[in-house]
Amino acid sequence: MRFSAFFCLLLLACLYLSLAQGSYENCCLRYVDIVKRSTKRNVITYRIQQTDGGCNVPAIVFTLRRGTAFCADPNQRWVKLLMKRVDKRKALTS
């Protein structure tokens, strides 16, 4: 009886700790400085990371053809140009 009570208490403690952690968001913590020209050509989409919730860094998250992603500073000139290029490419294909 003592073992089962201890086991239930231990199980509840583990569940509480796992729920208390919450979920980590998919956030950028820093930017890349230099991106190769070939990498820029492989960008297929991007998303804008706002500074709300758990993400405290404003960023543009570019996704490449193979599914990898990198984060860039939205104030950089090359980032704005790459966003326009991706938008133009999407407009031509749709």
mmCIF file of the C-alpha atoms, coordinates in Angstrom:
data_MODEL
# 
_entry.id   MODEL 
# 
loop_
_atom_site.group_PDB 
_atom_site.id 
_atom_site.type_symbol 
_atom_site.label_atom_id 
_atom_site.label_alt_id 
_atom_site.label_comp_id 
_atom_site.label_asym_id 
_atom_site.label_entity_id 
_atom_site.label_seq_id 
_atom_site.pdbx_PDB_ins_code 
_atom_site.Cartn_x 
_atom_site.Cartn_y 
_atom_site.Cartn_z 
_atom_site.occupancy 
_atom_site.B_iso_or_equiv 
_atom_site.pdbx_formal_charge 
_atom_site.auth_seq_id 
_atom_site.auth_comp_id 
_atom_site.auth_asym_id 
_atom_site.auth_atom_id 
_atom_site.pdbx_PDB_model_num 
ATOM 1  C CA . MET A 1 1  ? 0.000  0.000  0.000   1.00 0.00 ? 1  MET A CA 1 
ATOM 2  C CA . ARG A 1 2  ? 2.810  2.421  0.853   1.00 0.00 ? 2  ARG A CA 1 
ATOM 3  C CA . PHE A 1 3  ? 4.601  1.644  -2.404  1.00 0.00 ? 3  PHE A CA 1 
ATOM 4  C CA . SER A 1 4  ? 1.532  2.337  -4.542  1.00 0.00 ? 4  SER A CA 1 
ATOM 5  C CA . ALA A 1 5  ? 0.844  5.614  -2.735  1.00 0.00 ? 5  ALA A CA 1 
ATOM 6  C CA . PHE A 1 6  ? 4.482  6.655  -3.183  1.00 0.00 ? 6  PHE A CA 1 
ATOM 7  C CA . PHE A 1 7  ? 4.388  5.652  -6.851  1.00 0.00 ? 7  PHE A CA 1 
ATOM 8  C CA . CYS A 1 8  ? 1.193  7.680  -7.471  1.00 0.00 ? 8  CYS A CA 1 
ATOM 9  C CA . LEU A 1 9  ? 2.685  10.688 -5.719  1.00 0.00 ? 9  LEU A CA 1 
ATOM 10 C CA . LEU A 1 10 ? 5.852  10.413 -7.796  1.00 0.00 ? 10 LEU A CA 1 
ATOM 11 C CA . LEU A 1 11 ? 3.838  10.094 -11.006 1.00 0.00 ? 11 LEU A CA 1 
ATOM 12 C CA . LEU A 1 12 ? 1.756  13.160 -10.185 1.00 0.00 ? 12 LEU A CA 1 
ATOM 13 C CA . ALA A 1 13 ? 4.894  15.164 -9.374  1.00 0.00 ? 13 ALA A CA 1 
ATOM 14 C CA . CYS A 1 14 ? 6.423  14.253 -12.744 1.00 0.00 ? 14 CYS A CA 1 
ATOM 15 C CA . LEU A 1 15 ? 3.244  15.201 -14.593 1.00 0.00 ? 15 LEU A CA 1 
ATOM 16 C CA . TYR A 1 16 ? 3.041  18.507 -12.764 1.00 0.00 ? 16 TYR A CA 1 
ATOM 17 C CA . LEU A 1 17 ? 6.629  19.377 -13.625 1.00 0.00 ? 17 LEU A CA 1 
ATOM 18 C CA . SER A 1 18 ? 6.173  18.510 -17.290 1.00 0.00 ? 18 SER A CA 1 
ATOM 19 C CA . LEU A 1 19 ? 3.024  20.646 -17.547 1.00 0.00 ? 19 LEU A CA 1 
ATOM 20 C CA . ALA A 1 20 ? 4.591  23.529 -15.629 1.00 0.00 ? 20 ALA A CA 1 
ATOM 21 C CA . GLN A 1 21 ? 7.399  23.828 -18.173 1.00 0.00 ? 21 GLN A CA 1 
ATOM 22 C CA . GLY A 1 22 ? 5.018  24.913 -20.895 1.00 0.00 ? 22 GLY A CA 1 
ATOM 23 C CA . SER A 1 23 ? 5.948  24.700 -24.507 1.00 0.00 ? 23 SER A CA 1 
ATOM 24 C CA . TYR A 1 24 ? 8.916  26.354 -26.088 1.00 0.00 ? 24 TYR A CA 1 
ATOM 25 C CA . GLU A 1 25 ? 8.105  28.403 -29.133 1.00 0.00 ? 25 GLU A CA 1 
ATOM 26 C CA . ASN A 1 26 ? 10.098 28.178 -32.306 1.00 0.00 ? 26 ASN A CA 1 
ATOM 27 C CA . CYS A 1 27 ? 11.964 31.467 -31.867 1.00 0.00 ? 27 CYS A CA 1 
ATOM 28 C CA . CYS A 1 28 ? 15.040 33.092 -33.324 1.00 0.00 ? 28 CYS A CA 1 
ATOM 29 C CA . LEU A 1 29 ? 17.515 34.107 -30.687 1.00 0.00 ? 29 LEU A CA 1 
ATOM 30 C CA . ARG A 1 30 ? 20.047 35.739 -33.015 1.00 0.00 ? 30 ARG A CA 1 
ATOM 31 C CA . TYR A 1 31 ? 20.581 36.722 -36.644 1.00 0.00 ? 31 TYR A CA 1 
ATOM 32 C CA . VAL A 1 32 ? 22.901 35.490 -39.347 1.00 0.00 ? 32 VAL A CA 1 
ATOM 33 C CA . ASP A 1 33 ? 25.258 38.152 -40.651 1.00 0.00 ? 33 ASP A CA 1 
ATOM 34 C CA . ILE A 1 34 ? 26.369 36.723 -43.976 1.00 0.00 ? 34 ILE A CA 1 
ATOM 35 C CA . VAL A 1 35 ? 24.414 34.481 -46.334 1.00 0.00 ? 35 VAL A CA 1 
ATOM 36 C CA . LYS A 1 36 ? 25.871 32.994 -49.505 1.00 0.00 ? 36 LYS A CA 1 
ATOM 37 C CA . ARG A 1 37 ? 24.335 33.867 -52.843 1.00 0.00 ? 37 ARG A CA 1 
ATOM 38 C CA . SER A 1 38 ? 23.477 30.206 -53.464 1.00 0.00 ? 38 SER A CA 1 
ATOM 39 C CA . THR A 1 39 ? 21.628 30.057 -50.149 1.00 0.00 ? 39 THR A CA 1 
ATOM 40 C CA . LYS A 1 40 ? 19.619 33.149 -51.068 1.00 0.00 ? 40 LYS A CA 1 
ATOM 41 C CA . ARG A 1 41 ? 18.587 31.454 -54.327 1.00 0.00 ? 41 ARG A CA 1 
ATOM 42 C CA . ASN A 1 42 ? 17.227 28.459 -52.402 1.00 0.00 ? 42 ASN A CA 1 
ATOM 43 C CA . VAL A 1 43 ? 14.860 30.502 -50.215 1.00 0.00 ? 43 VAL A CA 1 
ATOM 44 C CA . ILE A 1 44 ? 11.266 29.497 -50.918 1.00 0.00 ? 44 ILE A CA 1 
ATOM 45 C CA . THR A 1 45 ? 9.333  31.308 -48.204 1.00 0.00 ? 45 THR A CA 1 
ATOM 46 C CA . TYR A 1 46 ? 9.649  33.452 -45.119 1.00 0.00 ? 46 TYR A CA 1 
ATOM 47 C CA . ARG A 1 47 ? 7.702  34.373 -42.016 1.00 0.00 ? 47 ARG A CA 1 
ATOM 48 C CA . ILE A 1 48 ? 7.853  37.395 -39.758 1.00 0.00 ? 48 ILE A CA 1 
ATOM 49 C CA . GLN A 1 49 ? 8.622  36.770 -36.093 1.00 0.00 ? 49 GLN A CA 1 
ATOM 50 C CA . GLN A 1 50 ? 6.951  39.341 -33.872 1.00 0.00 ? 50 GLN A CA 1 
ATOM 51 C CA . THR A 1 51 ? 8.151  40.257 -30.399 1.00 0.00 ? 51 THR A CA 1 
ATOM 52 C CA . ASP A 1 52 ? 5.272  38.786 -28.453 1.00 0.00 ? 52 ASP A CA 1 
ATOM 53 C CA . GLY A 1 53 ? 4.899  35.799 -26.191 1.00 0.00 ? 53 GLY A CA 1 
ATOM 54 C CA . GLY A 1 54 ? 8.164  33.957 -25.719 1.00 0.00 ? 54 GLY A CA 1 
ATOM 55 C CA . CYS A 1 55 ? 9.925  35.501 -28.724 1.00 0.00 ? 55 CYS A CA 1 
ATOM 56 C CA . ASN A 1 56 ? 11.652 38.739 -27.818 1.00 0.00 ? 56 ASN A CA 1 
ATOM 57 C CA . VAL A 1 57 ? 13.713 39.273 -30.979 1.00 0.00 ? 57 VAL A CA 1 
ATOM 58 C CA . PRO A 1 58 ? 12.092 40.686 -34.124 1.00 0.00 ? 58 PRO A CA 1 
ATOM 59 C CA . ALA A 1 59 ? 13.261 38.605 -37.069 1.00 0.00 ? 59 ALA A CA 1 
ATOM 60 C CA . ILE A 1 60 ? 12.536 37.324 -40.546 1.00 0.00 ? 60 ILE A CA 1 
ATOM 61 C CA . VAL A 1 61 ? 12.742 33.529 -40.713 1.00 0.00 ? 61 VAL A CA 1 
ATOM 62 C CA . PHE A 1 62 ? 13.630 32.335 -44.214 1.00 0.00 ? 62 PHE A CA 1 
ATOM 63 C CA . THR A 1 63 ? 12.932 28.720 -45.157 1.00 0.00 ? 63 THR A CA 1 
ATOM 64 C CA . LEU A 1 64 ? 15.064 26.933 -47.751 1.00 0.00 ? 64 LEU A CA 1 
ATOM 65 C CA . ARG A 1 65 ? 14.060 24.202 -50.199 1.00 0.00 ? 65 ARG A CA 1 
ATOM 66 C CA . ARG A 1 66 ? 15.357 21.407 -47.979 1.00 0.00 ? 66 ARG A CA 1 
ATOM 67 C CA . GLY A 1 67 ? 13.379 22.676 -44.995 1.00 0.00 ? 67 GLY A CA 1 
ATOM 68 C CA . THR A 1 68 ? 16.193 24.348 -43.103 1.00 0.00 ? 68 THR A CA 1 
ATOM 69 C CA . ALA A 1 69 ? 15.702 27.872 -41.886 1.00 0.00 ? 69 ALA A CA 1 
ATOM 70 C CA . PHE A 1 70 ? 17.754 30.874 -40.860 1.00 0.00 ? 70 PHE A CA 1 
ATOM 71 C CA . CYS A 1 71 ? 16.918 34.113 -39.094 1.00 0.00 ? 71 CYS A CA 1 
ATOM 72 C CA . ALA A 1 72 ? 17.772 37.584 -40.329 1.00 0.00 ? 72 ALA A CA 1 
ATOM 73 C CA . ASP A 1 73 ? 17.498 41.142 -39.061 1.00 0.00 ? 73 ASP A CA 1 
ATOM 74 C CA . PRO A 1 74 ? 14.403 42.771 -40.608 1.00 0.00 ? 74 PRO A CA 1 
ATOM 75 C CA . ASN A 1 75 ? 16.175 46.152 -40.732 1.00 0.00 ? 75 ASN A CA 1 
ATOM 76 C CA . GLN A 1 76 ? 18.964 44.966 -43.044 1.00 0.00 ? 76 GLN A CA 1 
ATOM 77 C CA . ARG A 1 77 ? 18.762 46.024 -46.682 1.00 0.00 ? 77 ARG A CA 1 
ATOM 78 C CA . TRP A 1 78 ? 19.573 42.563 -48.091 1.00 0.00 ? 78 TRP A CA 1 
ATOM 79 C CA . VAL A 1 79 ? 16.764 41.047 -46.012 1.00 0.00 ? 79 VAL A CA 1 
ATOM 80 C CA . LYS A 1 80 ? 14.187 43.454 -47.446 1.00 0.00 ? 80 LYS A CA 1 
ATOM 81 C CA . LEU A 1 81 ? 15.417 42.771 -50.984 1.00 0.00 ? 81 LEU A CA 1 
ATOM 82 C CA . LEU A 1 82 ? 15.256 39.014 -50.450 1.00 0.00 ? 82 LEU A CA 1 
ATOM 83 C CA . MET A 1 83 ? 11.710 39.303 -49.103 1.00 0.00 ? 83 MET A CA 1 
ATOM 84 C CA . LYS A 1 84 ? 10.677 41.244 -52.227 1.00 0.00 ? 84 LYS A CA 1 
ATOM 85 C CA . ARG A 1 85 ? 12.320 38.634 -54.449 1.00 0.00 ? 85 ARG A CA 1 
ATOM 86 C CA . VAL A 1 86 ? 10.464 35.794 -52.699 1.00 0.00 ? 86 VAL A CA 1 
ATOM 87 C CA . ASP A 1 87 ? 7.161  37.697 -52.958 1.00 0.00 ? 87 ASP A CA 1 
ATOM 88 C CA . LYS A 1 88 ? 7.734  38.316 -56.659 1.00 0.00 ? 88 LYS A CA 1 
ATOM 89 C CA . ARG A 1 89 ? 8.586  34.653 -57.263 1.00 0.00 ? 89 ARG A CA 1 
ATOM 90 C CA . LYS A 1 90 ? 5.418  33.575 -55.461 1.00 0.00 ? 90 LYS A CA 1 
ATOM 91 C CA . ALA A 1 91 ? 3.297  36.019 -57.480 1.00 0.00 ? 91 ALA A CA 1 
ATOM 92 C CA . LEU A 1 92 ? 4.675  34.650 -60.745 1.00 0.00 ? 92 LEU A CA 1 
ATOM 93 C CA . THR A 1 93 ? 3.982  31.025 -59.829 1.00 0.00 ? 93 THR A CA 1 
ATOM 94 C CA . SER A 1 94 ? 0.411  31.580 -58.640 1.00 0.00 ? 94 SER A CA 1 
# 
